[in-house]
Amino acid sequence: LLFIVILTILAVVFATIWVQIGGLSADDVSRQLIDAGMQVPGWRRRRSSISMILGRYIPIMTVIGGIFVGFIAGSTQILGVFGGGIGILLTIDILMQYYQLLMREQIEEIYPSISRVLRV
């Protein structure tokens, strides 16, 4: 149980650091949205207002995601699931990347003008 708790805490810390370093914070995403010419309906097209909206969700989802990843990795390591916890997470991550790549290519074929937004 202690192993799961420690791994979950470390996953949350890593997720938080990853969001800040990887350019996924509310400020960075709001800048990317404005540079792409997008805005939130009903709000002014200012970086501060979009950042405020995204700031409500991004930190919470970062922590929740870190908790899920840490719990899944820790519990599968302890239970001895086939392939191990890290193997399962790696498989899911690879499948998600393939799915995102396929969806991006499909959107670019259907809407060629959106391809410049997706290349950010």
C-alpha positions, 0 to 999 in steps of 0.5 A: 500500500505504501508503494502505491501511495509513493508511486502515486505522489511521484506521478502527480509531481511528475505530471505537474512538472511535465505540464510546466516544462512541456508548454501545456500550462494555461498561459502557454495553451492560451497563447497557442490558441490566440496565435492560431486565431481561436477564441472561447465563445462568449469571452474576449480574445485576450490571453488573460481571459483564456488563461483564466478559463483554462487555469480552472481545468488544466491543474485539476486534470493534471493532478487527476491524471497523475493520480490515475497513472500512479495508481494504475502503475502501482497496483498492477506492479503489486498484483503482478498483472501480465506485462507489469504496470509500466508495460500496460501504461506504455502500451496504452500510451502508444495506442493513444498516440497512434489514435491521435496521429490517425485522427490528425491525418483524417482531419487534415484530409477533410479540412486542409485549412486546419492543418496549420493549427494542428502543426503547433 
